[in-house]
Amino acid sequence: MKFLADMGVSPLTVKALSQQGYYAIHLSEEGLFYLPDSLIMSKQRMKEE
């Protein structure tokens, strides 16, 4: 399972998920925090293709 954490989620939560073996990234890690949600989702979908 993959998690893309929004700005309302603590980076500590993302770290804990990663330590438990999940793929988890925070928007701030990807430099996407300034984009509207619709563009964030589009970019992530394109990344998975």
mmCIF file of the N, C-alpha and C atoms, coordinates in Angstrom:
data_MODEL
# 
_entry.id   MODEL 
# 
loop_
_atom_site.group_PDB 
_atom_site.id 
_atom_site.type_symbol 
_atom_site.label_atom_id 
_atom_site.label_alt_id 
_atom_site.label_comp_id 
_atom_site.label_asym_id 
_atom_site.label_entity_id 
_atom_site.label_seq_id 
_atom_site.pdbx_PDB_ins_code 
_atom_site.Cartn_x 
_atom_site.Cartn_y 
_atom_site.Cartn_z 
_atom_site.occupancy 
_atom_site.B_iso_or_equiv 
_atom_site.pdbx_formal_charge 
_atom_site.auth_seq_id 
_atom_site.auth_comp_id 
_atom_site.auth_asym_id 
_atom_site.auth_atom_id 
_atom_site.pdbx_PDB_model_num 
ATOM 1   N N  . MET A 1 1  ? 0.847  -1.169 0.000   1.00 0.00 ? 1  MET A N  1 
ATOM 2   C CA . MET A 1 1  ? 0.000  0.000  0.000   1.00 0.00 ? 1  MET A CA 1 
ATOM 3   C C  . MET A 1 1  ? 0.892  1.231  0.000   1.00 0.00 ? 1  MET A C  1 
ATOM 4   N N  . LYS A 1 2  ? 0.467  2.257  -0.732  1.00 0.00 ? 2  LYS A N  1 
ATOM 5   C CA . LYS A 1 2  ? 1.218  3.503  -0.817  1.00 0.00 ? 2  LYS A CA 1 
ATOM 6   C C  . LYS A 1 2  ? 0.427  4.630  -0.167  1.00 0.00 ? 2  LYS A C  1 
ATOM 7   N N  . PHE A 1 3  ? 1.152  5.510  0.507   1.00 0.00 ? 3  PHE A N  1 
ATOM 8   C CA . PHE A 1 3  ? 0.541  6.670  1.149   1.00 0.00 ? 3  PHE A CA 1 
ATOM 9   C C  . PHE A 1 3  ? 1.208  7.938  0.648   1.00 0.00 ? 3  PHE A C  1 
ATOM 10  N N  . LEU A 1 4  ? 0.399  8.910  0.267   1.00 0.00 ? 4  LEU A N  1 
ATOM 11  C CA . LEU A 1 4  ? 0.866  10.259 -0.045  1.00 0.00 ? 4  LEU A CA 1 
ATOM 12  C C  . LEU A 1 4  ? 0.222  11.168 0.987   1.00 0.00 ? 4  LEU A C  1 
ATOM 13  N N  . ALA A 1 5  ? 1.016  11.646 1.922   1.00 0.00 ? 5  ALA A N  1 
ATOM 14  C CA . ALA A 1 5  ? 0.488  12.405 3.053   1.00 0.00 ? 5  ALA A CA 1 
ATOM 15  C C  . ALA A 1 5  ? 0.370  13.889 2.723   1.00 0.00 ? 5  ALA A C  1 
ATOM 16  N N  . ASP A 1 6  ? -0.802 14.419 2.989   1.00 0.00 ? 6  ASP A N  1 
ATOM 17  C CA . ASP A 1 6  ? -1.090 15.835 2.787   1.00 0.00 ? 6  ASP A CA 1 
ATOM 18  C C  . ASP A 1 6  ? -0.437 16.648 3.899   1.00 0.00 ? 6  ASP A C  1 
ATOM 19  N N  . MET A 1 7  ? -0.468 17.959 3.765   1.00 0.00 ? 7  MET A N  1 
ATOM 20  C CA . MET A 1 7  ? 0.194  18.844 4.724   1.00 0.00 ? 7  MET A CA 1 
ATOM 21  C C  . MET A 1 7  ? -0.400 18.743 6.127   1.00 0.00 ? 7  MET A C  1 
ATOM 22  N N  . GLY A 1 8  ? -1.616 18.276 6.255   1.00 0.00 ? 8  GLY A N  1 
ATOM 23  C CA . GLY A 1 8  ? -2.234 18.130 7.571   1.00 0.00 ? 8  GLY A CA 1 
ATOM 24  C C  . GLY A 1 8  ? -1.740 16.913 8.347   1.00 0.00 ? 8  GLY A C  1 
ATOM 25  N N  . VAL A 1 9  ? -0.967 16.062 7.684   1.00 0.00 ? 9  VAL A N  1 
ATOM 26  C CA . VAL A 1 9  ? -0.429 14.856 8.318   1.00 0.00 ? 9  VAL A CA 1 
ATOM 27  C C  . VAL A 1 9  ? 1.012  15.138 8.745   1.00 0.00 ? 9  VAL A C  1 
ATOM 28  N N  . SER A 1 10 ? 1.321  14.782 9.958   1.00 0.00 ? 10 SER A N  1 
ATOM 29  C CA . SER A 1 10 ? 2.661  15.019 10.493  1.00 0.00 ? 10 SER A CA 1 
ATOM 30  C C  . SER A 1 10 ? 3.707  14.189 9.747   1.00 0.00 ? 10 SER A C  1 
ATOM 31  N N  . PRO A 1 11 ? 4.857  14.790 9.460   1.00 0.00 ? 11 PRO A N  1 
ATOM 32  C CA . PRO A 1 11 ? 5.951  14.006 8.882   1.00 0.00 ? 11 PRO A CA 1 
ATOM 33  C C  . PRO A 1 11 ? 6.369  12.836 9.781   1.00 0.00 ? 11 PRO A C  1 
ATOM 34  N N  . LEU A 1 12 ? 6.131  12.951 11.080  1.00 0.00 ? 12 LEU A N  1 
ATOM 35  C CA . LEU A 1 12 ? 6.436  11.842 11.991  1.00 0.00 ? 12 LEU A CA 1 
ATOM 36  C C  . LEU A 1 12 ? 5.555  10.629 11.701  1.00 0.00 ? 12 LEU A C  1 
ATOM 37  N N  . THR A 1 13 ? 4.318  10.874 11.296  1.00 0.00 ? 13 THR A N  1 
ATOM 38  C CA . THR A 1 13 ? 3.414  9.785  10.920  1.00 0.00 ? 13 THR A CA 1 
ATOM 39  C C  . THR A 1 13 ? 3.939  9.085  9.673   1.00 0.00 ? 13 THR A C  1 
ATOM 40  N N  . VAL A 1 14 ? 4.399  9.867  8.716   1.00 0.00 ? 14 VAL A N  1 
ATOM 41  C CA . VAL A 1 14 ? 4.962  9.307  7.485   1.00 0.00 ? 14 VAL A CA 1 
ATOM 42  C C  . VAL A 1 14 ? 6.199  8.471  7.810   1.00 0.00 ? 14 VAL A C  1 
ATOM 43  N N  . LYS A 1 15 ? 7.029  8.979  8.684   1.00 0.00 ? 15 LYS A N  1 
ATOM 44  C CA . LYS A 1 15 ? 8.229  8.245  9.092   1.00 0.00 ? 15 LYS A CA 1 
ATOM 45  C C  . LYS A 1 15 ? 7.858  6.915  9.754   1.00 0.00 ? 15 LYS A C  1 
ATOM 46  N N  . ALA A 1 16 ? 6.860  6.950  10.630  1.00 0.00 ? 16 ALA A N  1 
ATOM 47  C CA . ALA A 1 16 ? 6.421  5.729  11.312  1.00 0.00 ? 16 ALA A CA 1 
ATOM 48  C C  . ALA A 1 16 ? 5.884  4.706  10.312  1.00 0.00 ? 16 ALA A C  1 
ATOM 49  N N  . LEU A 1 17 ? 5.109  5.149  9.338   1.00 0.00 ? 17 LEU A N  1 
ATOM 50  C CA . LEU A 1 17 ? 4.597  4.239  8.307   1.00 0.00 ? 17 LEU A CA 1 
ATOM 51  C C  . LEU A 1 17 ? 5.743  3.625  7.512   1.00 0.00 ? 17 LEU A C  1 
ATOM 52  N N  . SER A 1 18 ? 6.704  4.449  7.150   1.00 0.00 ? 18 SER A N  1 
ATOM 53  C CA . SER A 1 18 ? 7.863  3.961  6.395   1.00 0.00 ? 18 SER A CA 1 
ATOM 54  C C  . SER A 1 18 ? 8.645  2.923  7.190   1.00 0.00 ? 18 SER A C  1 
ATOM 55  N N  . GLN A 1 19 ? 8.800  3.170  8.472   1.00 0.00 ? 19 GLN A N  1 
ATOM 56  C CA . GLN A 1 19 ? 9.531  2.232  9.323   1.00 0.00 ? 19 GLN A CA 1 
ATOM 57  C C  . GLN A 1 19 ? 8.810  0.895  9.460   1.00 0.00 ? 19 GLN A C  1 
ATOM 58  N N  . GLN A 1 20 ? 7.505  0.901  9.235   1.00 0.00 ? 20 GLN A N  1 
ATOM 59  C CA . GLN A 1 20 ? 6.731  -0.339 9.304   1.00 0.00 ? 20 GLN A CA 1 
ATOM 60  C C  . GLN A 1 20 ? 6.642  -1.037 7.949   1.00 0.00 ? 20 GLN A C  1 
ATOM 61  N N  . GLY A 1 21 ? 7.364  -0.509 6.957   1.00 0.00 ? 21 GLY A N  1 
ATOM 62  C CA . GLY A 1 21 ? 7.440  -1.169 5.666   1.00 0.00 ? 21 GLY A CA 1 
ATOM 63  C C  . GLY A 1 21 ? 6.514  -0.635 4.594   1.00 0.00 ? 21 GLY A C  1 
ATOM 64  N N  . TYR A 1 22 ? 5.750  0.391  4.897   1.00 0.00 ? 22 TYR A N  1 
ATOM 65  C CA . TYR A 1 22 ? 4.864  0.988  3.900   1.00 0.00 ? 22 TYR A CA 1 
ATOM 66  C C  . TYR A 1 22 ? 5.623  2.014  3.069   1.00 0.00 ? 22 TYR A C  1 
ATOM 67  N N  . TYR A 1 23 ? 5.177  2.195  1.837   1.00 0.00 ? 23 TYR A N  1 
ATOM 68  C CA . TYR A 1 23 ? 5.701  3.267  1.005   1.00 0.00 ? 23 TYR A CA 1 
ATOM 69  C C  . TYR A 1 23 ? 4.911  4.510  1.381   1.00 0.00 ? 23 TYR A C  1 
ATOM 70  N N  . ALA A 1 24 ? 5.564  5.462  2.024   1.00 0.00 ? 24 ALA A N  1 
ATOM 71  C CA . ALA A 1 24 ? 4.882  6.669  2.484   1.00 0.00 ? 24 ALA A CA 1 
ATOM 72  C C  . ALA A 1 24 ? 5.768  7.879  2.222   1.00 0.00 ? 24 ALA A C  1 
ATOM 73  N N  . ILE A 1 25 ? 5.185  8.883  1.586   1.00 0.00 ? 25 ILE A N  1 
ATOM 74  C CA . ILE A 1 25 ? 5.901  10.130 1.361   1.00 0.00 ? 25 ILE A CA 1 
ATOM 75  C C  . ILE A 1 25 ? 5.000  11.292 1.750   1.00 0.00 ? 25 ILE A C  1 
ATOM 76  N N  . HIS A 1 26 ? 5.624  12.381 2.106   1.00 0.00 ? 26 HIS A N  1 
ATOM 77  C CA . HIS A 1 26 ? 4.910  13.593 2.498   1.00 0.00 ? 26 HIS A CA 1 
ATOM 78  C C  . HIS A 1 26 ? 4.981  14.575 1.331   1.00 0.00 ? 26 HIS A C  1 
ATOM 79  N N  . LEU A 1 27 ? 3.941  15.368 1.150   1.00 0.00 ? 27 LEU A N  1 
ATOM 80  C CA . LEU A 1 27 ? 3.931  16.343 0.059   1.00 0.00 ? 27 LEU A CA 1 
ATOM 81  C C  . LEU A 1 27 ? 5.165  17.232 0.076   1.00 0.00 ? 27 LEU A C  1 
ATOM 82  N N  . SER A 1 28 ? 5.638  17.575 1.258   1.00 0.00 ? 28 SER A N  1 
ATOM 83  C CA . SER A 1 28 ? 6.810  18.450 1.351   1.00 0.00 ? 28 SER A CA 1 
ATOM 84  C C  . SER A 1 28 ? 8.060  17.773 0.780   1.00 0.00 ? 28 SER A C  1 
ATOM 85  N N  . GLU A 1 29 ? 8.136  16.447 0.857   1.00 0.00 ? 29 GLU A N  1 
ATOM 86  C CA . GLU A 1 29 ? 9.277  15.712 0.299   1.00 0.00 ? 29 GLU A CA 1 
ATOM 87  C C  . GLU A 1 29 ? 9.277  15.765 -1.223  1.00 0.00 ? 29 GLU A C  1 
ATOM 88  N N  . GLU A 1 30 ? 8.111  15.827 -1.804  1.00 0.00 ? 30 GLU A N  1 
ATOM 89  C CA . GLU A 1 30 ? 7.960  15.833 -3.256  1.00 0.00 ? 30 GLU A CA 1 
ATOM 90  C C  . GLU A 1 30 ? 7.892  17.248 -3.831  1.00 0.00 ? 30 GLU A C  1 
ATOM 91  N N  . GLY A 1 31 ? 7.858  18.257 -2.972  1.00 0.00 ? 31 GLY A N  1 
ATOM 92  C CA . GLY A 1 31 ? 7.750  19.639 -3.442  1.00 0.00 ? 31 GLY A CA 1 
ATOM 93  C C  . GLY A 1 31 ? 6.391  19.960 -4.037  1.00 0.00 ? 31 GLY A C  1 
ATOM 94  N N  . LEU A 1 32 ? 5.360  19.262 -3.583  1.00 0.00 ? 32 LEU A N  1 
ATOM 95  C CA . LEU A 1 32 ? 4.017  19.431 -4.146  1.00 0.00 ? 32 LEU A CA 1 
ATOM 96  C C  . LEU A 1 32 ? 3.072  20.203 -3.234  1.00 0.00 ? 32 LEU A C  1 
ATOM 97  N N  . PHE A 1 33 ? 3.553  20.675 -2.120  1.00 0.00 ? 33 PHE A N  1 
ATOM 98  C CA . PHE A 1 33 ? 2.682  21.273 -1.106  1.00 0.00 ? 33 PHE A CA 1 
ATOM 99  C C  . PHE A 1 33 ? 1.953  22.525 -1.567  1.00 0.00 ? 33 PHE A C  1 
ATOM 100 N N  . TYR A 1 34 ? 2.421  23.169 -2.619  1.00 0.00 ? 34 TYR A N  1 
ATOM 101 C CA . TYR A 1 34 ? 1.818  24.419 -3.082  1.00 0.00 ? 34 TYR A CA 1 
ATOM 102 C C  . TYR A 1 34 ? 0.733  24.206 -4.137  1.00 0.00 ? 34 TYR A C  1 
ATOM 103 N N  . LEU A 1 35 ? 0.584  22.988 -4.625  1.00 0.00 ? 35 LEU A N  1 
ATOM 104 C CA . LEU A 1 35 ? -0.371 22.708 -5.701  1.00 0.00 ? 35 LEU A CA 1 
ATOM 105 C C  . LEU A 1 35 ? -1.752 22.356 -5.161  1.00 0.00 ? 35 LEU A C  1 
ATOM 106 N N  . PRO A 1 36 ? -2.799 22.633 -5.955  1.00 0.00 ? 36 PRO A N  1 
ATOM 107 C CA . PRO A 1 36 ? -4.140 22.182 -5.561  1.00 0.00 ? 36 PRO A CA 1 
ATOM 108 C C  . PRO A 1 36 ? -4.209 20.648 -5.614  1.00 0.00 ? 36 PRO A C  1 
ATOM 109 N N  . ASP A 1 37 ? -5.109 20.089 -4.834  1.00 0.00 ? 37 ASP A N  1 
ATOM 110 C CA . ASP A 1 37 ? -5.236 18.629 -4.724  1.00 0.00 ? 37 ASP A CA 1 
ATOM 111 C C  . ASP A 1 37 ? -5.392 17.938 -6.073  1.00 0.00 ? 37 ASP A C  1 
ATOM 112 N N  . SER A 1 38 ? -6.172 18.522 -6.972  1.00 0.00 ? 38 SER A N  1 
ATOM 113 C CA . SER A 1 38 ? -6.406 17.879 -8.271  1.00 0.00 ? 38 SER A CA 1 
ATOM 114 C C  . SER A 1 38 ? -5.105 17.711 -9.056  1.00 0.00 ? 38 SER A C  1 
ATOM 115 N N  . LEU A 1 39 ? -4.225 18.693 -9.005  1.00 0.00 ? 39 LEU A N  1 
ATOM 116 C CA . LEU A 1 39 ? -2.949 18.583 -9.713  1.00 0.00 ? 39 LEU A CA 1 
ATOM 117 C C  . LEU A 1 39 ? -2.002 17.605 -9.025  1.00 0.00 ? 39 LEU A C  1 
ATOM 118 N N  . ILE A 1 40 ? -2.049 17.570 -7.715  1.00 0.00 ? 40 ILE A N  1 
ATOM 119 C CA . ILE A 1 40 ? -1.218 16.616 -6.972  1.00 0.00 ? 40 ILE A CA 1 
ATOM 120 C C  . ILE A 1 40 ? -1.581 15.195 -7.381  1.00 0.00 ? 40 ILE A C  1 
ATOM 121 N N  . MET A 1 41 ? -2.861 14.900 -7.419  1.00 0.00 ? 41 MET A N  1 
ATOM 122 C CA . MET A 1 41 ? -3.304 13.555 -7.783  1.00 0.00 ? 41 MET A CA 1 
ATOM 123 C C  . MET A 1 41 ? -2.935 13.229 -9.227  1.00 0.00 ? 41 MET A C  1 
ATOM 124 N N  . SER A 1 42 ? -3.079 14.185 -10.120 1.00 0.00 ? 42 SER A N  1 
ATOM 125 C CA . SER A 1 42 ? -2.710 13.959 -11.522 1.00 0.00 ? 42 SER A CA 1 
ATOM 126 C C  . SER A 1 42 ? -1.228 13.648 -11.658 1.00 0.00 ? 42 SER A C  1 
ATOM 127 N N  . LYS A 1 43 ? -0.393 14.405 -10.971 1.00 0.00 ? 43 LYS A N  1 
ATOM 128 C CA . LYS A 1 43 ? 1.050  14.186 -11.033 1.00 0.00 ? 43 LYS A CA 1 
ATOM 129 C C  . LYS A 1 43 ? 1.417  12.807 -10.485 1.00 0.00 ? 43 LYS A C  1 
ATOM 130 N N  . GLN A 1 44 ? 0.802  12.403 -9.395  1.00 0.00 ? 44 GLN A N  1 
ATOM 131 C CA . GLN A 1 44 ? 1.105  11.104 -8.800  1.00 0.00 ? 44 GLN A CA 1 
ATOM 132 C C  . GLN A 1 44 ? 0.635  9.963  -9.693  1.00 0.00 ? 44 GLN A C  1 
ATOM 133 N N  . ARG A 1 45 ? -0.504 10.130 -10.342 1.00 0.00 ? 45 ARG A N  1 
ATOM 134 C CA . ARG A 1 45 ? -0.992 9.089  -11.263 1.00 0.00 ? 45 ARG A CA 1 
ATOM 135 C C  . ARG A 1 45 ? -0.033 8.923  -12.435 1.00 0.00 ? 45 ARG A C  1 
ATOM 136 N N  . MET A 1 46 ? 0.438  10.043 -12.983 1.00 0.00 ? 46 MET A N  1 
ATOM 137 C CA . MET A 1 46 ? 1.373  9.986  -14.104 1.00 0.00 ? 46 MET A CA 1 
ATOM 138 C C  . MET A 1 46 ? 2.684  9.330  -13.672 1.00 0.00 ? 46 MET A C  1 
ATOM 139 N N  . LYS A 1 47 ? 3.092  9.561  -12.456 1.00 0.00 ? 47 LYS A N  1 
ATOM 140 C CA . LYS A 1 47 ? 4.328  8.997  -11.925 1.00 0.00 ? 47 LYS A CA 1 
ATOM 141 C C  . LYS A 1 47 ? 4.250  7.474  -11.843 1.00 0.00 ? 47 LYS A C  1 
ATOM 142 N N  . GLU A 1 48 ? 3.063  6.945  -11.582 1.00 0.00 ? 48 GLU A N  1 
ATOM 143 C CA . GLU A 1 48 ? 2.881  5.501  -11.429 1.00 0.00 ? 48 GLU A CA 1 
ATOM 144 C C  . GLU A 1 48 ? 2.796  4.772  -12.764 1.00 0.00 ? 48 GLU A C  1 
ATOM 145 N N  . GLU A 1 49 ? 2.556  5.490  -13.834 1.00 0.00 ? 49 GLU A N  1 
ATOM 146 C CA . GLU A 1 49 ? 2.408  4.837  -15.151 1.00 0.00 ? 49 GLU A CA 1 
ATOM 147 C C  . GLU A 1 49 ? 3.735  4.456  -15.753 1.00 0.00 ? 49 GLU A C  1 
# 
